[in-house]
Amino acid sequence: MPRSTGILRVVRKSGAVRWRARWVDAYGQRRSEVFSSEAAARAAVRRRQVEADDVRSGLARPRSEKRLANASTEWLATRSEKRRRDDESRLKHHILPFLGELRLAEINTAVLERFVRALETKSAARKGQKRSVGLRPATIKNVLVVLCKMLGDLGFPTRIKYTVPASGYAWIRSAEDVGRFLDGCRSDWFRMAAALAVYAGLRKGEVAGLRRAAVDLERGMILVERSYDGPTKSKHVRWVPIAPELATLLRRWLLAHPGELVVTADGEPITEETKLTWRARYACRRAGIPQVTFHQLRHTAASHLAQRVPLPIVGAVLGHADPKTTARYAHLDTESLARDPRLHLTFTPPSGTVLPLRNGPPVDRGLSDALEEDRKAK
């Protein structure tokens, strides 16, 4: 081995024996690390030499010596303000406690599989709960998405297969129950926000960013082009029809509440931190119906639309960028078609009894006489 590569026996003042592994990285820099056993030090030297050779040959990416905890700080600085808050939370509570001290090159398939298993068995006490509960599959999926995005941006692209179990989506099934729900909304501004979600299928951010100029009551249309302070989720602009009942509510609301924004929470703009779900659940409780979240009011609008118009129209109204998103309402579309009498085929035989003919089918007498005369002539 070169002089700068190998292991060195180190005796501490306390008498403890340690082993220092020394190697040269892919860029010619001397590196070292201390281990408690000679075998561990020799294994580390061999591993570092292989990694250095892989980097030189192009099989591995640079920055392999950097640990995930340090690299994540640099990565967070490149994220947008909106994304950074959620990403930082998932890193702090889930990713870094398990993977933070590992070097980027050490995060392989086996490590990621153990990480997924750890998330599945992890307990998390949520605010207001007296006992710990496991992480929801959707939460685990979001954590893995952040991890894959970060590793890919840092030059170590990877894929983690994790499937969220399919579950039914909640929505208010009866039109009467929707009316009871809106009556159960105590705050006037929340009732208006809920009406925009349940009549027009607007998302929370789209309700928050809806401006007075975007509501055209004469044409009966709403221009949906903003979400909070930016573009919509699909980055597309769409026109949404205003139902007559919603037009009545909007006309009355806009006359009583002047301002650039259509809906504000007691005079303050609705933000991502504005909690609307608990208000929706209290309204459900007052209406005596199963609880739904604010976003599930959008599902309610889509579900009722799917029973009246084809799915492509539902997707256009809701602003779905992918038709697969609208496909969740396909069973409702099929149920509405099943009630269409034009699709009800019938093959019932005619009523009564069919009698057989005794002497065969009737014959034209003129033709019969002509045949008989021809026979006699011959």
Secondary structure, DSSP 8 states (H G I E B T S, - for coil): --TTSEEEEEE-TTS-EEEEEEEE-TTS-EEEEEESSHHHHHHHHHHHHHHHHHHHHTSS-S-TTSBHHHHHHHHHHTS-HHHHHHHHHHIIIIIHHHHTTSBGGG--HHHHHHHHHHHHH-EE--TT-SS-EE--HHHHHHHHHHHHHHHHHTT-------------------HHHHHHHHHT--SHHHHHHHHHHHHH---HHHHHH-BGGGEETTTTEEEE--BTTB--TTS--EEEE--HHHHHHHHHHHHH--SSBS--BTTB---TT---HHHHHHHHHHHTS----SHHHHHHHHHHHHTTS-HHHHHHHHT-SSHHHHGGGHHHHHHHHHT-GGG-------SS-----SS-S---HHHHHHHHHHHHH-
